[in-house]
Amino acid sequence: MPLGFRCNLTFLLCMVMLTVLTGCPMLQMNQSKTAADFFKSAENDRNIPETNFTTIDLEVVTVHRPVGDPLLGDQLWNEVDEMSALLDVEMRKSLEKNGIRVGVIGSTYPAALEEMLGLTTREKEAFGEEEYGFSKRPLTVRSGGEAEIVCSLAKRIEGIRIPMLDGDEVRDFPENSHCKLRVIPKRSQDGWIKLQVLPEIHHGERAMRPTGSTTGWDQKFSQKVLPIFSQRFEVELNVGEMVIITSDGDNPHSLGQHYFRSEQETGDMQRIILIRLASMNKSGAILKTTHMVE
């Protein structure tokens, strides 16, 4: 056999063996789709964290009016949607039993509310007191984030009846205790959110404490927190709409009394909390997800 032919045959056999042992790159590329498909598949396999979030712009308005003001009665509530605000009838009854009244106001405000805001503006200018008038605070929260709304000034809380999941308790809390609402807005669809509201009592000395949130556990400089889960409720809001929360009835031991009533030199005052959905936006990552409105 000629030497040249032997060399060619040996080279060919070596190439065949190399292909069998390692696999032919060209054959492998033909069996796959495209390089772009390969990288796309690899990206899909990775757990890539979302970097854009829906931010929700809320406006929190606190109105103070004298207890018994006719503007807080039927003039206001006849134009407030209470039925569809809380579709859970039992939840609505439970809130009412504990002195809390909730409703939703559309983009057209009741005449009584317009008049209240006008009156309180003039009164606040005349008296210059935060407790006699109204305050308005903007609040931007990431969808699923949370915020605290302060409902009462620091005070000693005595004889408050707390409806716990396993029954009612009558409790006292020391000086510098606060009644707060924890709100968690979540986007449900374009222009709509579901707003969860949880009453809480913050009490005791401030210290570094492990605090649970929607994103896990954090160390936070705070007071002790008593969440009242039995009174947690949820409303749905469209852009421009607002939820109204205030007291109902005259039971001095109810949550509503402690959250939304206060004694002033000018007389007993009732507090109304309005939370309005101003807008929703796509935005970059927000590092701070817990806010407080006082």
C-alpha positions, -999 to +999 in steps of 0.1 A: +000+000+000+015+034-009+028+055+019+006+086+009-026+065+009-017+051+044-012+086+058-045+098+044-064+067+058-048+072+092-058+109+093-093+100+083-097+073+110-083+098+136-109+124+126-137+098+128-126+087+163-123+124+174-158+131+163-172+101+181-154+108+213-159+146+216-189+153+194-188+175+163-194+212+171-209+217+136-233+188+141-242+202+176-250+236+162-272+222+135-292+202+161-298+233+182-319+263+170-299+295+169-274+312+192-300+338+200-324+311+211-298+295+232-290+327+252-327+335+254-333+301+270-305+306+294-319+339+305-353+324+311-337+297+333-321+323+355-341+338+384-338+375+373-352+399+399-377+425+388-361+459+387-392+480+379-421+485+403-455+502+403-453+532+426-486+543+441-492+580+449-516+585+478-528+616+495-536+613+532-560+640+546-569+643+583-599+664+591-608+675+626-644+686+634-664+691+666-683+660+677-719+662+666-712+685+637-741+680+612-716+679+584-704+645+598-739+631+597-763+622+569-753+652+548-720+634+543-728+597+545-758+598+521-732+605+493-707+579+505-706+543+492-706+521+522-721+489+508-696+482+479-667+496+499-668+465+521-685+436+503-678+414+534-710+421+554-696+404+585-665+426+584-687+457+580-707+447+611-676+440+631-661+474+623-695+490+632-696+471+665-661+484+673-670+520+665-654+523+631-672+536+599-657+531+564-668+541+530-656+551+495-659+585+479-658+589+441-640+615+422-670+639+428-668+649+465-699+652+487-710+688+493-706+682+531-669+673+526-663+703+504-678+725+530-658+708+558-625+713+539-634+750+533-644+755+570-614+738+584-590+757+561-604+790+575-604+778+611-569+765+609-557+799+596-576+816+624-565+793+653-532+780+639-536+746+655-531+712+639-558+697+660-583+721+647-584+720+610-570+695+586-536+683+574-527+669+540-497+647+533-485+631+500-474+595+503-456+574+477-455+537+483-443+508+461-471+483+452-471+458+481-451+482+503-466+496+535-470+529+554-481+540+589-508+566+594-509+581+629-545+586+641-539+599+676-514+620+694-492+603+720-514+596+750-522+571+778-549+547+765-572+534+792-600+509+790-598+502+753-618+471+742-597+452+717-614+426+695-587+399+692-592+368+670-599+347+701-621+372+719-623+407+733-597+421+757-599+453+778-564+468+780-546+498+793-515+513+776-489+537+792-482+573+782-468+579+747-490+552+731-503+558+696-532+545+676-521+539+640-533+524+607-509+503+587-519+506+550-507+483+522-517+493+486-514+468+459-520+473+422-548+451+409-550+464+373-543+496+355-558+525+374-569+503+403-555+492+437-566+471+466-559+490+498-555+469+530-559+487+563-548+472+596-554+490+630-524+489+653-515+502+688-479+513+693-468+514+729-438+512+753-403+525+750-387+529+716-359+503+710-343+482+682-368+455+676-372+428+649-401+440+628-420+419+603-430+435+569-441+424+535-404+419+525-394+399+555-379+408+589-360+440+596-344+456+627-362+488+634-361+514+661-397+514+672-422+508+700-440+475+707-467+469+681-501+453+688-518+445+654-556+441+656-560+415+629-597+410+635-604+445+622-582+443+591-602+453+560-596+459+523-612+484+499-607+488+461-600+523+447-598+537+412-576+567+405-593+598+420-613+579+446-607+579+483-616+558+514-630+576+544-625+562+579-638+577+611-656+568+644-692+556+648-712+556+679-705+568+715-690+538+732-660+553+752-642+519+752-644+513+714-615+513+690-633+541+671-634+564+701-597+559+709-586+562+672-608+591+660-619+611+691-600+635+712-607+660+740-597+696+733-601+728+753-627+739+727-646+706+731-645+670+719-632+666+684-638+639+658-611+629+634-617+618+598-590+600+578-592+603+540-568+582+518-570+592+481-555+573+452-538+602+433-519+582+406-499+551+397-466+550+379-439+526+367-407+535+384-373+521+394-366+502+425-375+519+458-353+510+487-375+522+515-408+505+516-421+516+550-433+552+555-451+571+582-476+599+580-483+619+611 
